[in-house]
């Protein structure tokens, strides 16, 4: 009887493997999905709002990382997941504000700088061309000085006399 019980226990251990635990299943599917790390780095842990999900070690952060991983594996888009999580936890979940207004201000500032530089370039170019037109050539300048010198000399002679 004892031998039958020992044989039954020995066979039951070999007959059917035990189902994998949840930890083993996580190890098998632990390769990050494309975009998973980037998404976790853009979101704050809602338990303390202090660190991003990719580095924070709380139960809430781990749950959200698992949810993001599973949803990305199912084929959901990272932006849609982010919008859903922001809808649940609020705009404060984002580590950096959305680039809507900030992006428009930056674009306007860059365009303003570009227009300013183009204006300065055009102004300098026009100054250079007008200076080239206004400056007489060497021979014409010598002739103009000669006429002036002659006139000045003539006036000085008349004054002395």
Number of C-alpha atoms within 10 A of each C-alpha: 6 7 8 9 10 11 11 11 11 11 11 11 10 9 8 8 8 8 8 9 8 9 8 11 11 12 9 9 12 11 10 13 16 13 15 20 15 11 20 24 18 16 24 22 28 19 12 11 15 11 17 21 26 20 13 18 12 14 11 15 22 16 12 19 19 15 13 24 24 16 17 18 15 10 9 13 13 19 11 11 16 18 14 12 17 15 11 10 13 12 15 14 21 23 18 12 12 10 10 8 10 11 11 11 12 12 12 12 12 12 12 12 12 12 12 12 12 12 12 12 12 12 12 12 12 12 12 12 11 11 11 11 10 9 10 12 10 9 9 11 12 12 11 13 12 12 12 12 12 12 12 12 12 11 11 11 10 9 8 6 5
